[in-house]
Amino acid sequence: MAAENAAEQGQSAGEYIIHHLTHYQTAKPSSIADFTVFNFDSIFFSIALGVIGCWLLWLGARKATSGVPGRFQAAVEVLVEMVDQQAKGIVHSATSRKLVAPLALTVFVWIFMLNAMDLLPVDLLPFLWAKIYGLAGHDPEHAYLRVVPTADLSVTMGLSVSVLLICLYYNVKIKGLGGWIHELFTAPFGNHWALYPFNFAMQIIEFVAKTISHGMRLFGNMYAGELIFLLIALMGGAWSLSGTGIMLAIGHIIAGTVWSIFHILIITLQAFVFMMLTLVYIGQAHDAH
């Protein structure tokens, strides 16, 4: 769709990819970390899918019956039980699990839905947005839109920082402020004044490394998946424009189908991994060194 239109307008493959990887945002970032810039597309899709996810879970709870469950209820029950079992195996405090288990369920469902946006045709929503943008009197060529929030580093890092804050909360709640500060300076090398600077440095490095890797892992996988879908779309666009190279059309269909099927596993696995790491990090906050 848009791949063919881009080719007809003289847009190169590189320009097409750059266009699809550009956010609808307040301004161009002045650096890698520019906190004055907001990506409206990521914010919109994250909130919209979060609301839809909460509504689906509420619907499952509302229609729950003690008799033979329907397919939707059975699926929700399996999901809830799976998350609850994982939470019990990692977070041993029953009091904490009252918050941690629903949190883990929310994380899994929300991230799965954010990831699943990658399964939509890459040109569908950007094409519709360009039409709307043009009707509003703007230049359609500048109608930027990215529909996969987890392919936005600011979203994944925001999620990982949120997990870090929850871990800090449980460190203080479980160990007390004094106990946690004592642990910062005495673990992992031992309780000796000469080791305090090294212990503190190692603790800070651990917190930073876990947070960055937590967000970067999800971002990297989803960004790569989005890029591959764009490359597959270019194969179909090249064939439809030239009318030659039947292998491009065949390759477009086969590659698109195979990658979509494989990507279902990726989006599910990445949501599960993010949820499990969230549980592990919170579980570690309950452990005393």
Secondary structure, DSSP 8 states (H G I E B T S, - for coil): -HHHHHHHTT--HHHHHHHHT---BSS--SSSS-TT--BHHHHHHHHHHHHHHHHHHHHHHHT--SSS--HHHHHHHHHHHHHHHHHHHH---HHHHHHHHHHHHHHHHHHHHHHHGGGS-TTHHHHHHHHHHHHTTS-GGG------GGGSHHHHHHHHHHHHHHHHHHHHHHHHHHHHHHHHHHTTT-S-GGGHHHHHHHHHHHHHHHHHHHHHHHHHHHHHHHHHHHHHHHHHHHHHHHS--HHHHHHHHHHHHHHHHHHHHHHHHHHHHHHHHHHHHHHHHH---
